[in-house]
Amino acid sequence: MHGVTDFVRNIRLWFAPEEVRQEGGTPDYRFSLANERTFLAWLRTALALIGGGFAVDQFLPDLRWGWRVGLALALLAAGVLCALRAVNHWVRCERAMRRGEDLPVSRFPALLSMVVAVVAVVMVVVVLVGWEG
Amino acid sequence: MNGPVNGPPGQVPDRDPGLQPERTRLAWRRTTLSGTVVALLAGKTALAGGGTVAGIVAGAVCCVCWLGILRIAHRRIRVLAASRVPGALVPRRAGAAVLCTVVMAVCGAALVLQG
């Protein structure tokens, strides 16, 4: 529950930059730029997942409809989650740096890598077993 | 921080020795490239769907989102190039870039479901 309320509060901050700026002191610009690059790296990960969703739909036409659409939608949903989490984590890091607190820790990278691993294994099985079906 | 890279002590270096603004600029550039790949795949999906009205609309929305990402990146790159000590990214821009990405994914879901 704590994560959800935090998330809602952070959504407000995405669109209220002056509130972020008012808190604490301005960190070294290099830290902010590093945080920005991390955000962009996660955004690229999200775009790659979304592109993967399109690719599954377009380049595996022999798969059964259910598998193809299910995998594509799963990848698209993962991309959405990844993008939302990217901006949320960026805001949290930016605020922590302004306040001089520890940077937030996150389970998300571990979760995402496990989801990607599972999807990859499912893809291999589906392509091997379901190619004819 | 006052190593030989920075030049003589007391003198302001004319560039960041870590090239932080340049690296950030290139990160934005890579992000626009990723967005371009997604937009191309979205266009292919929209056209492969048989050219239904819904498909074309979803494809067009994806293209608009791609242009949005390009625009945000372009403005940010200009800010990064304009100052030696650029300010932090504005949350509204970050939110807008993420919004474009999310809308692309939603249009993708619509395209996949109708295709």
gemmi code that builds the backbone of each chain (N, CA, C; Angstrom):
import gemmi

chains = {
    "A": [
        ("MET", (0.825, -1.201, 0.000), (0.000, 0.000, 0.000), (0.863, 1.256, 0.000)),
        ("HIS", (1.947, 1.175, 0.755), (2.842, 2.310, 0.851), (3.359, 2.696, -0.537)),
        ("GLY", (3.687, 1.663, -1.332), (4.193, 1.926, -2.677), (3.156, 2.624, -3.532)),
        ("VAL", (1.887, 2.233, -3.369), (0.831, 2.807, -4.211), (0.636, 4.286, -3.887)),
        ("THR", (0.552, 4.635, -2.579), (0.346, 6.045, -2.218), (1.534, 6.884, -2.668)),
        ("ASP", (2.734, 6.322, -2.520), (3.943, 7.016, -2.983), (3.858, 7.304, -4.474)),
        ("PHE", (3.395, 6.272, -5.204), (3.320, 6.380, -6.659), (2.358, 7.492, -7.061)),
        ("VAL", (1.184, 7.539, -6.375), (0.184, 8.560, -6.702), (0.757, 9.952, -6.414)),
        ("ARG", (1.457, 10.079, -5.289), (2.041, 11.375, -4.942), (3.075, 11.796, -5.992)),
        ("ASN", (3.847, 10.796, -6.469), (4.880, 11.115, -7.453), (4.279, 11.525, -8.785)),
        ("ILE", (3.138, 10.908, -9.165), (2.495, 11.272, -10.440), (2.208, 12.769, -10.450)),
        ("ARG", (1.746, 13.296, -9.283), (1.475, 14.724, -9.189), (2.754, 15.524, -9.469)),
        ("LEU", (3.872, 15.008, -8.980), (5.136, 15.744, -9.116), (5.638, 15.793, -10.554)),
        ("TRP", (5.265, 14.752, -11.373), (5.718, 14.773, -12.769), (5.273, 16.064, -13.438)),
        ("PHE", (4.046, 16.507, -13.057), (3.459, 17.645, -13.759), (3.557, 18.930, -12.940)),
        ("ALA", (4.291, 18.885, -11.844), (4.458, 20.079, -11.017), (5.948, 20.302, -10.731)),
        ("PRO", (6.696, 20.676, -11.760), (8.148, 20.758, -11.597), (8.574, 21.736, -10.514)),
        ("GLU", (7.765, 22.790, -10.323), (8.202, 23.796, -9.345), (8.237, 23.214, -7.936)),
        ("GLU", (7.364, 22.188, -7.689), (7.367, 21.576, -6.357), (8.649, 20.803, -6.114)),
        ("VAL", (9.153, 20.121, -7.162), (10.415, 19.402, -7.009), (11.529, 20.396, -6.752)),
        ("ARG", (11.487, 21.517, -7.476), (12.578, 22.479, -7.390), (12.628, 23.146, -6.022)),
        ("GLN", (11.444, 23.242, -5.366), (11.425, 23.932, -4.086), (12.072, 23.129, -2.973)),
        ("GLU", (12.098, 21.805, -3.134), (12.587, 20.977, -2.037), (14.112, 21.004, -1.977)),
        ("GLY", (14.664, 21.087, -0.769), (16.100, 20.916, -0.558), (16.947, 21.821, -1.417)),
        ("GLY", (18.175, 21.383, -1.716), (19.093, 22.184, -2.516), (19.310, 21.550, -3.867)),
        ("THR", (19.812, 22.358, -4.835), (20.083, 21.838, -6.159), (21.340, 20.965, -6.112)),
        ("PRO", (21.221, 19.691, -6.535), (22.417, 18.837, -6.519), (23.368, 19.215, -7.651)),
        ("ASP", (24.586, 18.698, -7.569), (25.559, 18.853, -8.648), (24.892, 18.475, -9.966)),
        ("TYR", (25.019, 19.324, -10.991), (24.306, 19.073, -12.247), (24.693, 17.730, -12.852)),
        ("ARG", (25.919, 17.249, -12.532), (26.337, 15.972, -13.103), (25.523, 14.817, -12.546)),
        ("PHE", (25.120, 14.929, -11.265), (24.280, 13.879, -10.689), (22.920, 13.873, -11.378)),
        ("SER", (22.381, 15.084, -11.613), (21.078, 15.162, -12.282), (21.157, 14.594, -13.694)),
        ("LEU", (22.260, 14.897, -14.398), (22.398, 14.380, -15.759), (22.542, 12.858, -15.743)),
        ("ALA", (23.265, 12.321, -14.758), (23.400, 10.863, -14.652), (22.033, 10.233, -14.397)),
        ("ASN", (21.251, 10.877, -13.528), (19.895, 10.389, -13.256), (19.053, 10.427, -14.532)),
        ("GLU", (19.213, 11.501, -15.298), (18.476, 11.641, -16.563), (18.859, 10.521, -17.536)),
        ("ARG", (20.154, 10.198, -17.596), (20.577, 9.129, -18.515), (20.029, 7.775, -18.074)),
        ("THR", (19.965, 7.572, -16.758), (19.377, 6.318, -16.266), (17.911, 6.246, -16.666)),
        ("PHE", (17.207, 7.380, -16.510), (15.804, 7.450, -16.931), (15.671, 7.109, -18.408)),
        ("LEU", (16.559, 7.682, -19.237), (16.481, 7.439, -20.677), (16.783, 5.979, -20.996)),
        ("ALA", (17.737, 5.379, -20.252), (18.049, 3.964, -20.486), (16.820, 3.101, -20.200)),
        ("TRP", (16.090, 3.432, -19.115), (14.872, 2.676, -18.814), (13.798, 2.937, -19.860)),
        ("LEU", (13.734, 4.185, -20.347), (12.744, 4.494, -21.389), (13.051, 3.712, -22.660)),
        ("ARG", (14.338, 3.561, -22.969), (14.710, 2.746, -24.141), (14.340, 1.292, -23.915)),
        ("THR", (14.531, 0.817, -22.671), (14.118, -0.558, -22.361), (12.626, -0.710, -22.611)),
        ("ALA", (11.855, 0.294, -22.175), (10.408, 0.249, -22.396), (10.100, 0.238, -23.886)),
        ("LEU", (10.774, 1.096, -24.657), (10.537, 1.152, -26.108), (10.915, -0.174, -26.757)),
        ("ALA", (12.002, -0.801, -26.262), (12.417, -2.088, -26.816), (11.360, -3.154, -26.539)),
        ("LEU", (10.769, -3.140, -25.329), (9.717, -4.113, -25.014), (8.508, -3.893, -25.922)),
        ("ILE", (8.148, -2.601, -26.135), (7.007, -2.292, -27.002), (7.308, -2.734, -28.433)),
        ("GLY", (8.537, -2.433, -28.887), (8.934, -2.901, -30.220), (8.892, -4.415, -30.309)),
        ("GLY", (9.283, -5.104, -29.228), (9.216, -6.558, -29.197), (7.785, -7.058, -29.337)),
        ("GLY", (6.840, -6.328, -28.703), (5.432, -6.689, -28.831), (4.972, -6.620, -30.279)),
        ("PHE", (5.324, -5.512, -30.955), (4.995, -5.380, -32.389), (5.653, -6.488, -33.198)),
        ("ALA", (6.918, -6.792, -32.874), (7.677, -7.777, -33.645), (7.059, -9.165, -33.512)),
        ("VAL", (6.654, -9.547, -32.277), (6.012, -10.855, -32.085), (4.760, -10.938, -32.953)),
        ("ASP", (3.988, -9.846, -32.968), (2.739, -9.837, -33.721), (2.998, -9.948, -35.224)),
        ("GLN", (4.057, -9.267, -35.680), (4.273, -9.163, -37.129), (5.118, -10.294, -37.706)),
        ("PHE", (6.079, -10.788, -36.916), (7.080, -11.687, -37.507), (6.928, -13.135, -37.065)),
        ("LEU", (5.876, -13.452, -36.312), (5.600, -14.859, -35.980), (4.184, -15.205, -36.434)),
        ("PRO", (3.913, -15.076, -37.740), (2.530, -15.246, -38.211), (2.045, -16.687, -38.113)),
        ("ASP", (2.986, -17.661, -37.975), (2.561, -19.060, -37.944), (2.085, -19.501, -36.564)),
        ("LEU", (2.308, -18.642, -35.561), (1.831, -18.994, -34.222), (0.313, -18.947, -34.180)),
        ("ARG", (-0.244, -19.768, -33.228), (-1.695, -19.682, -33.047), (-2.066, -18.292, -32.558)),
        ("TRP", (-3.289, -17.810, -32.912), (-3.707, -16.429, -32.621), (-3.555, -16.107, -31.130)),
        ("GLY", (-4.030, -17.012, -30.285), (-4.002, -16.762, -28.847), (-2.591, -16.535, -28.322)),
        ("TRP", (-1.668, -17.395, -28.712), (-0.284, -17.262, -28.257), (0.345, -15.977, -28.751)),
        ("ARG", (0.118, -15.719, -30.038), (0.748, -14.545, -30.657), (0.252, -13.261, -29.980)),
        ("VAL", (-1.078, -13.137, -29.879), (-1.655, -11.920, -29.295), (-1.323, -11.834, -27.806)),
        ("GLY", (-1.367, -12.981, -27.119), (-1.050, -12.972, -25.685), (0.369, -12.510, -25.421)),
        ("LEU", (1.318, -13.055, -26.170), (2.722, -12.657, -25.978), (2.924, -11.189, -26.336)),
        ("ALA", (2.315, -10.763, -27.451), (2.471, -9.370, -27.876), (1.910, -8.428, -26.814)),
        ("LEU", (0.712, -8.744, -26.302), (0.105, -7.871, -25.289), (0.931, -7.877, -24.002)),
        ("ALA", (1.493, -9.045, -23.642), (2.319, -9.105, -22.436), (3.536, -8.200, -22.586)),
        ("LEU", (4.173, -8.236, -23.767), (5.355, -7.390, -23.982), (4.965, -5.910, -23.971)),
        ("LEU", (3.826, -5.580, -24.608), (3.376, -4.185, -24.616), (3.087, -3.707, -23.192)),
        ("ALA", (2.429, -4.559, -22.399), (2.114, -4.179, -21.016), (3.398, -3.999, -20.209)),
        ("ALA", (4.364, -4.888, -20.431), (5.650, -4.743, -19.729), (6.307, -3.423, -20.105)),
        ("GLY", (6.189, -3.028, -21.385), (6.754, -1.758, -21.822), (6.103, -0.577, -21.119)),
        ("VAL", (4.773, -0.624, -20.995), (4.057, 0.458, -20.299), (4.520, 0.550, -18.846)),
        ("LEU", (4.552, -0.603, -18.165), (5.004, -0.625, -16.767), (6.405, -0.045, -16.640)),
        ("CYS", (7.275, -0.456, -17.559), (8.669, -0.039, -17.512), (8.780, 1.479, -17.698)),
        ("ALA", (7.976, 2.035, -18.625), (8.033, 3.475, -18.865), (7.524, 4.254, -17.648)),
        ("LEU", (6.399, 3.789, -17.072), (5.853, 4.489, -15.903), (6.829, 4.409, -14.732)),
        ("ARG", (7.417, 3.246, -14.561), (8.363, 3.080, -13.476), (9.617, 3.946, -13.715)),
        ("ALA", (9.998, 4.118, -14.991), (11.195, 4.911, -15.297), (11.031, 6.335, -14.782)),
        ("VAL", (9.894, 6.959, -15.110), (9.719, 8.360, -14.711), (9.501, 8.456, -13.205)),
        ("ASN", (8.825, 7.454, -12.628), (8.607, 7.468, -11.187), (9.926, 7.360, -10.428)),
        ("HIS", (10.779, 6.452, -10.879), (12.071, 6.279, -10.204), (12.946, 7.515, -10.386)),
        ("TRP", (12.842, 8.131, -11.575), (13.624, 9.341, -11.840), (13.228, 10.452, -10.864)),
        ("VAL", (11.901, 10.637, -10.686), (11.433, 11.673, -9.757), (11.896, 11.371, -8.338)),
        ("ARG", (11.790, 10.097, -7.928), (12.204, 9.739, -6.570), (13.688, 9.989, -6.359)),
        ("CYS", (14.515, 9.637, -7.350), (15.966, 9.864, -7.237), (16.257, 11.354, -7.172)),
        ("GLU", (15.572, 12.124, -8.032), (15.809, 13.569, -8.074), (15.481, 14.193, -6.709)),
        ("ARG", (14.357, 13.777, -6.129), (13.968, 14.326, -4.823), (14.935, 13.892, -3.736)),
        ("ALA", (15.356, 12.618, -3.773), (16.295, 12.132, -2.758), (17.602, 12.921, -2.837)),
        ("MET", (18.046, 13.226, -4.071), (19.292, 13.977, -4.215), (19.132, 15.396, -3.689)),
        ("ARG", (17.955, 16.000, -3.953), (17.740, 17.369, -3.471), (17.717, 17.422, -1.949)),
        ("ARG", (17.136, 16.377, -1.336), (17.028, 16.359, 0.124), (18.268, 15.785, 0.790)),
        ("GLY", (19.199, 15.261, -0.020), (20.388, 14.668, 0.563), (20.134, 13.322, 1.221)),
        ("GLU", (19.034, 12.651, 0.792), (18.738, 11.328, 1.353), (19.425, 10.244, 0.532)),
        ("ASP", (19.343, 8.990, 1.044), (19.831, 7.856, 0.262), (18.958, 7.705, -0.978)),
        ("LEU", (19.564, 7.207, -2.058), (18.781, 6.970, -3.261), (17.823, 5.804, -3.017)),
        ("PRO", (16.620, 5.865, -3.617), (15.652, 4.782, -3.407), (16.161, 3.468, -3.991)),
        ("VAL", (15.851, 2.378, -3.297), (16.181, 1.057, -3.837), (14.933, 0.512, -4.512)),
        ("SER", (15.116, -0.488, -5.353), (13.982, -0.967, -6.132), (14.126, -2.442, -6.455)),
        ("ARG", (12.981, -3.146, -6.407), (12.945, -4.548, -6.812), (12.692, -4.665, -8.308)),
        ("PHE", (12.383, -3.557, -8.954), (11.914, -3.623, -10.343), (12.912, -4.281, -11.306)),
        ("PRO", (14.213, -3.936, -11.247), (15.143, -4.581, -12.193), (15.133, -6.096, -12.079)),
        ("ALA", (15.101, -6.620, -10.836), (15.076, -8.074, -10.648), (13.789, -8.659, -11.209)),
        ("LEU", (12.638, -7.980, -10.918), (11.350, -8.443, -11.421), (11.331, -8.491, -12.938)),
        ("LEU", (11.803, -7.375, -13.544), (11.748, -7.283, -15.001), (12.623, -8.360, -15.634)),
        ("SER", (13.820, -8.580, -15.062), (14.693, -9.586, -15.670), (14.069, -10.978, -15.555)),
        ("MET", (13.355, -11.247, -14.448), (12.703, -12.558, -14.342), (11.572, -12.683, -15.351)),
        ("VAL", (10.792, -11.587, -15.537), (9.704, -11.633, -16.517), (10.272, -11.856, -17.914)),
        ("VAL", (11.371, -11.143, -18.251), (11.968, -11.303, -19.575), (12.467, -12.730, -19.759)),
        ("ALA", (13.080, -13.300, -18.705), (13.571, -14.676, -18.791), (12.415, -15.640, -19.034)),
        ("VAL", (11.316, -15.459, -18.287), (10.163, -16.355, -18.447), (9.593, -16.230, -19.853)),
        ("VAL", (9.448, -14.970, -20.338), (8.897, -14.771, -21.680), (9.804, -15.424, -22.725)),
        ("ALA", (11.129, -15.305, -22.532), (12.064, -15.900, -23.487), (11.913, -17.417, -23.515)),
        ("VAL", (11.800, -18.042, -22.324), (11.642, -19.500, -22.268), (10.324, -19.900, -22.928)),
        ("VAL", (9.238, -19.155, -22.622), (7.935, -19.455, -23.232), (8.025, -19.347, -24.752)),
        ("MET", (8.718, -18.299, -25.222), (8.882, -18.119, -26.676), (9.555, -19.332, -27.298)),
        ("VAL", (10.653, -19.790, -26.655), (11.387, -20.932, -27.206), (10.478, -22.153, -27.268)),
        ("VAL", (9.751, -22.420, -26.165), (8.875, -23.595, -26.121), (7.776, -23.467, -27.167)),
        ("VAL", (7.157, -22.273, -27.221), (6.043, -22.084, -28.152), (6.513, -22.236, -29.596)),
        ("VAL", (7.675, -21.659, -29.898), (8.159, -21.731, -31.281), (8.525, -23.168, -31.634)),
        ("LEU", (9.119, -23.910, -30.677), (9.505, -25.297, -30.952), (8.285, -26.200, -31.056)),
        ("VAL", (7.352, -26.079, -30.102), (6.220, -27.002, -30.019), (5.088, -26.579, -30.938)),
        ("GLY", (4.814, -25.255, -30.918), (3.598, -24.791, -31.570), (3.792, -24.320, -32.995)),
        ("TRP", (4.952, -24.577, -33.576), (5.204, -24.051, -34.913), (4.183, -24.581, -35.917)),
        ("GLU", (3.881, -25.926, -35.806), (2.958, -26.535, -36.749), (1.517, -26.241, -36.375)),
        ("GLY", (1.253, -26.240, -35.024), (-0.128, -26.074, -34.561), (-0.540, -24.655, -34.753)),
    ],
    "B": [
        ("MET", (38.796, 16.102, -8.369), (38.276, 16.925, -9.458), (39.336, 17.858, -10.038)),
        ("ASN", (40.422, 18.082, -9.302), (41.409, 19.033, -9.822), (42.595, 18.318, -10.450)),
        ("GLY", (42.344, 17.276, -11.183), (43.402, 16.526, -11.849), (43.942, 17.321, -13.032)),
        ("PRO", (44.893, 16.737, -13.724), (45.496, 17.434, -14.862), (44.501, 17.699, -15.983)),
        ("VAL", (43.411, 16.894, -16.027), (42.438, 17.083, -17.096), (41.807, 18.479, -16.993)),
        ("ASN", (41.659, 18.951, -15.759), (40.983, 20.215, -15.551), (41.838, 21.427, -15.900)),
        ("GLY", (43.064, 21.212, -16.228), (43.927, 22.358, -16.519), (44.495, 22.938, -15.246)),
        ("PRO", (45.114, 24.081, -15.347), (45.752, 24.694, -14.177), (44.715, 25.003, -13.101)),
        ("PRO", (45.080, 24.851, -11.825), (44.130, 25.157, -10.763), (43.708, 26.617, -10.790)),
        ("GLY", (42.454, 26.847, -10.437), (41.957, 28.216, -10.414), (41.363, 28.648, -11.723)),
        ("GLN", (41.610, 27.860, -12.751), (41.063, 28.246, -14.059), (39.845, 27.380, -14.362)),
        ("VAL", (38.767, 28.006, -14.777), (37.548, 27.265, -15.069), (37.755, 26.477, -16.357)),
        ("PRO", (37.571, 25.135, -16.312), (37.736, 24.363, -17.544), (36.653, 24.734, -18.549)),
        ("ASP", (36.993, 24.699, -19.837), (35.999, 25.118, -20.821), (35.094, 23.975, -21.215)),
        ("ARG", (35.280, 22.817, -20.601), (34.312, 21.733, -20.816), (34.315, 20.839, -19.594)),
        ("ASP", (33.200, 20.085, -19.453), (33.115, 19.107, -18.386), (34.082, 17.966, -18.707)),
        ("PRO", (35.053, 17.663, -17.819), (36.004, 16.598, -18.152), (35.334, 15.230, -18.282)),
        ("GLY", (34.163, 15.071, -17.676), (33.448, 13.799, -17.803), (32.499, 13.764, -18.990)),
        ("LEU", (32.428, 14.870, -19.752), (31.557, 14.977, -20.937), (30.105, 14.608, -20.615)),
        ("GLN", (29.634, 15.004, -19.431), (28.281, 14.633, -19.025), (27.205, 15.167, -19.978)),
        ("PRO", (27.243, 16.452, -20.374), (26.188, 16.914, -21.288), (26.206, 16.158, -22.615)),
        ("GLU", (27.401, 15.836, -23.121), (27.485, 15.112, -24.392), (26.893, 13.714, -24.246)),
        ("ARG", (27.234, 13.054, -23.134), (26.701, 11.701, -22.942), (25.182, 11.738, -22.819)),
        ("THR", (24.682, 12.767, -22.148), (23.230, 12.876, -22.001), (22.584, 13.164, -23.360)),
        ("ARG", (23.254, 14.014, -24.160), (22.732, 14.307, -25.506), (22.647, 13.026, -26.333)),
        ("LEU", (23.711, 12.214, -26.268), (23.701, 10.972, -27.040), (22.653, 9.993, -26.506)),
        ("ALA", (22.426, 10.022, -25.187), (21.378, 9.148, -24.624), (20.020, 9.531, -25.195)),
        ("TRP", (19.765, 10.855, -25.306), (18.506, 11.295, -25.936), (18.451, 10.843, -27.382)),
        ("ARG", (19.580, 10.924, -28.085), (19.618, 10.522, -29.487), (19.296, 9.033, -29.629)),
        ("ARG", (19.901, 8.212, -28.762), (19.604, 6.775, -28.798), (18.124, 6.521, -28.533)),
        ("THR", (17.552, 7.315, -27.614), (16.141, 7.131, -27.288), (15.268, 7.447, -28.504)),
        ("THR", (15.620, 8.516, -29.252), (14.825, 8.815, -30.456), (14.964, 7.694, -31.476)),
        ("LEU", (16.162, 7.079, -31.539), (16.339, 5.954, -32.466), (15.433, 4.791, -32.076)),
        ("SER", (15.378, 4.469, -30.772), (14.490, 3.394, -30.312), (13.047, 3.730, -30.662)),
        ("GLY", (12.675, 5.011, -30.445), (11.319, 5.437, -30.769), (11.032, 5.285, -32.254)),
        ("THR", (12.036, 5.566, -33.097), (11.854, 5.439, -34.540), (11.582, 3.995, -34.927)),
        ("VAL", (12.340, 3.057, -34.303), (12.120, 1.632, -34.595), (10.688, 1.254, -34.241)),
        ("VAL", (10.215, 1.690, -33.064), (8.845, 1.365, -32.644), (7.837, 1.969, -33.618)),
        ("ALA", (8.076, 3.225, -34.041), (7.138, 3.873, -34.967), (7.093, 3.118, -36.294)),
        ("LEU", (8.259, 2.665, -36.785), (8.284, 1.916, -38.044), (7.513, 0.604, -37.912)),
        ("LEU", (7.748, -0.110, -36.780), (7.029, -1.364, -36.559), (5.532, -1.109, -36.454)),
        ("ALA", (5.156, 0.006, -35.797), (3.739, 0.351, -35.673), (3.153, 0.614, -37.054)),
        ("GLY", (3.902, 1.339, -37.894), (3.432, 1.611, -39.250), (3.238, 0.330, -40.037)),
        ("LYS", (4.196, -0.595, -39.894), (4.075, -1.878, -40.607), (2.826, -2.633, -40.136)),
        ("THR", (2.617, -2.656, -38.793), (1.448, -3.356, -38.251), (0.160, -2.726, -38.759)),
        ("ALA", (0.124, -1.370, -38.787), (-1.093, -0.682, -39.222), (-1.396, -1.001, -40.679)),
        ("LEU", (-0.356, -1.016, -41.533), (-0.581, -1.279, -42.957), (-0.902, -2.740, -43.200)),
        ("ALA", (-0.273, -3.647, -42.401), (-0.522, -5.081, -42.582), (-1.932, -5.454, -42.166)),
        ("GLY", (-2.564, -4.612, -41.328), (-3.910, -4.919, -40.845), (-4.982, -4.790, -41.922)),
        ("GLY", (-4.588, -4.461, -43.139), (-5.564, -4.380, -44.229), (-6.081, -2.978, -44.449)),
        ("GLY", (-5.496, -2.001, -43.727), (-5.864, -0.606, -43.936), (-7.243, -0.252, -43.449)),
        ("THR", (-7.686, -0.858, -42.338), (-8.954, -0.441, -41.751), (-8.800, 0.950, -41.147)),
        ("VAL", (-9.943, 1.638, -40.977), (-9.901, 3.006, -40.450), (-9.255, 3.019, -39.064)),
        ("ALA", (-9.694, 2.060, -38.200), (-9.146, 2.014, -36.845), (-7.635, 1.797, -36.884)),
        ("GLY", (-7.196, 0.920, -37.779), (-5.766, 0.642, -37.888), (-4.982, 1.859, -38.305)),
        ("ILE", (-5.498, 2.578, -39.317), (-4.806, 3.767, -39.808), (-4.740, 4.833, -38.710)),
        ("VAL", (-5.868, 4.990, -37.977), (-5.891, 5.997, -36.903), (-4.844, 5.657, -35.842)),
        ("ALA", (-4.808, 4.363, -35.433), (-3.835, 3.954, -34.413), (-2.406, 4.182, -34.914)),
        ("GLY", (-2.159, 3.851, -36.187), (-0.832, 4.082, -36.750), (-0.482, 5.557, -36.768)),
        ("ALA", (-1.463, 6.396, -37.119), (-1.221, 7.839, -37.161), (-0.919, 8.380, -35.765)),
        ("VAL", (-1.659, 7.891, -34.755), (-1.409, 8.342, -33.383), (0.007, 7.958, -32.962)),
        ("CYS", (0.449, 6.747, -33.353), (1.818, 6.330, -33.047), (2.824, 7.285, -33.672)),
        ("CYS", (2.570, 7.711, -34.913), (3.487, 8.632, -35.586), (3.526, 9.978, -34.862)),
        ("VAL", (2.352, 10.443, -34.401), (2.312, 11.708, -33.654), (3.132, 11.585, -32.373)),
        ("CYS", (2.994, 10.437, -31.688), (3.769, 10.218, -30.455), (5.260, 10.195, -30.756)),
        ("TRP", (5.617, 9.586, -31.868), (7.032, 9.548, -32.271), (7.545, 10.977, -32.490)),
        ("LEU", (6.734, 11.801, -33.180), (7.118, 13.200, -33.380), (7.245, 13.925, -32.039)),
        ("GLY", (6.348, 13.578, -31.094), (6.423, 14.176, -29.761), (7.744, 13.857, -29.078)),
        ("ILE", (8.155, 12.582, -29.152), (9.439, 12.194, -28.542), (10.584, 12.936, -29.225)),
        ("LEU", (10.531, 13.019, -30.561), (11.573, 13.738, -31.302), (11.660, 15.189, -30.837)),
        ("ARG", (10.492, 15.815, -30.655), (10.454, 17.222, -30.279), (11.028, 17.434, -28.875)),
        ("ILE", (10.601, 16.570, -27.935), (11.116, 16.682, -26.569), (12.633, 16.514, -26.569)),
        ("ALA", (13.106, 15.499, -27.310), (14.542, 15.233, -27.348), (15.297, 16.409, -27.970)),
        ("HIS", (14.727, 16.964, -29.042), (15.382, 18.072, -29.736), (15.528, 19.280, -28.811)),
        ("ARG", (14.439, 19.591, -28.084), (14.497, 20.747, -27.179), (15.499, 20.515, -26.063)),
        ("ARG", (15.499, 19.292, -25.527), (16.424, 18.988, -24.430), (17.872, 19.064, -24.924)),
        ("ILE", (18.131, 18.567, -26.141), (19.487, 18.595, -26.684), (19.942, 20.041, -26.849)),
        ("ARG", (19.024, 20.917, -27.267), (19.391, 22.335, -27.404), (19.740, 22.942, -26.062)),
        ("VAL", (18.945, 22.596, -25.023), (19.242, 23.107, -23.677), (20.616, 22.614, -23.227)),
        ("LEU", (20.898, 21.327, -23.485), (22.170, 20.747, -23.055), (23.334, 21.420, -23.757)),
        ("ALA", (23.122, 21.810, -25.021), (24.210, 22.408, -25.786), (24.391, 23.885, -25.439)),
        ("ALA", (23.319, 24.520, -24.927), (23.364, 25.974, -24.750), (24.218, 26.379, -23.560)),
        ("SER", (24.257, 25.547, -22.526), (24.917, 25.964, -21.293), (26.013, 24.972, -20.922)),
        ("ARG", (27.053, 25.486, -20.288), (28.117, 24.593, -19.858), (27.679, 23.789, -18.639)),
        ("VAL", (26.793, 24.391, -17.832), (26.254, 23.702, -16.655), (24.736, 23.631, -16.820)),
        ("PRO", (24.259, 22.673, -17.629), (22.825, 22.639, -17.917), (22.001, 22.255, -16.692)),
        ("GLY", (20.792, 22.794, -16.623), (19.889, 22.467, -15.525), (19.335, 21.061, -15.676)),
        ("ALA", (18.690, 20.607, -14.606), (18.121, 19.256, -14.624), (16.937, 19.207, -15.574)),
        ("LEU", (16.621, 17.999, -16.026), (15.455, 17.772, -16.871), (14.197, 18.176, -16.106)),
        ("VAL", (13.270, 18.837, -16.808), (12.018, 19.262, -16.178), (11.079, 18.056, -16.101)),
        ("PRO", (10.466, 17.784, -14.937), (9.589, 16.605, -14.800), (8.482, 16.561, -15.841)),
        ("ARG", (7.960, 17.745, -16.241), (6.881, 17.735, -17.221), (7.346, 17.120, -18.543)),
        ("ARG", (8.587, 17.422, -18.942), (9.119, 16.846, -20.189), (9.296, 15.335, -20.054)),
        ("ALA", (9.835, 14.919, -18.888), (10.001, 13.479, -18.660), (8.640, 12.795, -18.714)),
        ("GLY", (7.645, 13.420, -18.060), (6.304, 12.850, -18.071), (5.742, 12.795, -19.476)),
        ("ALA", (5.994, 13.849, -20.277), (5.480, 13.881, -21.649), (6.120, 12.781, -22.490)),
        ("ALA", (7.427, 12.568, -22.329), (8.106, 11.516, -23.088), (7.528, 10.150, -22.727)),
        ("VAL", (7.285, 9.938, -21.423), (6.714, 8.664, -20.980), (5.289, 8.517, -21.500)),
        ("LEU", (4.527, 9.634, -21.504), (3.162, 9.590, -22.011), (3.147, 9.157, -23.479)),
        ("CYS", (4.050, 9.736, -24.286), (4.141, 9.346, -25.697), (4.418, 7.850, -25.809)),
        ("THR", (5.347, 7.344, -24.981), (5.680, 5.917, -25.021), (4.473, 5.061, -24.674)),
        ("VAL", (3.748, 5.474, -23.620), (2.592, 4.688, -23.174), (1.498, 4.695, -24.239)),
        ("VAL", (1.263, 5.869, -24.864), (0.220, 5.938, -25.904), (0.592, 5.042, -27.083)),
        ("MET", (1.893, 5.006, -27.428), (2.348, 4.101, -28.491), (2.006, 2.654, -28.150)),
        ("ALA", (2.247, 2.271, -26.900), (1.972, 0.892, -26.486), (0.473, 0.606, -26.537)),
        ("VAL", (-0.349, 1.582, -26.115), (-1.805, 1.374, -26.123), (-2.303, 1.220, -27.567)),
        ("CYS", (-1.788, 2.085, -28.467), (-2.147, 1.945, -29.881), (-1.679, 0.596, -30.403)),
        ("GLY", (-0.497, 0.163, -29.946), (0.015, -1.146, -30.344), (-0.928, -2.251, -29.928)),
        ("ALA", (-1.441, -2.163, -28.693), (-2.375, -3.182, -28.220), (-3.625, -3.200, -29.100)),
        ("ALA", (-4.120, -1.998, -29.455), (-5.305, -1.927, -30.316), (-5.015, -2.555, -31.676)),
        ("LEU", (-3.836, -2.251, -32.237), (-3.468, -2.800, -33.549), (-3.352, -4.319, -33.494)),
        ("VAL", (-2.717, -4.816, -32.408), (-2.516, -6.259, -32.285), (-3.855, -6.972, -32.156)),
        ("LEU", (-4.785, -6.377, -31.387), (-6.079, -7.022, -31.150), (-6.956, -7.014, -32.395)),
        ("GLN", (-6.876, -5.964, -33.207), (-7.758, -5.925, -34.373), (-7.150, -6.647, -35.571)),
        ("GLY", (-5.820, -6.904, -35.508), (-5.142, -7.494, -36.668), (-5.397, -8.983, -36.826)),
    ],
}
model = gemmi.Model(1)
for chain_id, residues in chains.items():
    chain = gemmi.Chain(chain_id)
    for i, (resn, *xyz) in enumerate(residues, 1):
        res = gemmi.Residue()
        res.name, res.seqid = resn, gemmi.SeqId(i, " ")
        for name, pos in zip(("N", "CA", "C"), xyz):
            atom = gemmi.Atom()
            atom.name, atom.element = name, gemmi.Element(name[0])
            atom.pos, atom.b_iso = gemmi.Position(*pos), 0.0
            res.add_atom(atom)
        chain.add_residue(res)
    model.add_chain(chain)
structure = gemmi.Structure()
structure.add_model(model)
structure.setup_entities()
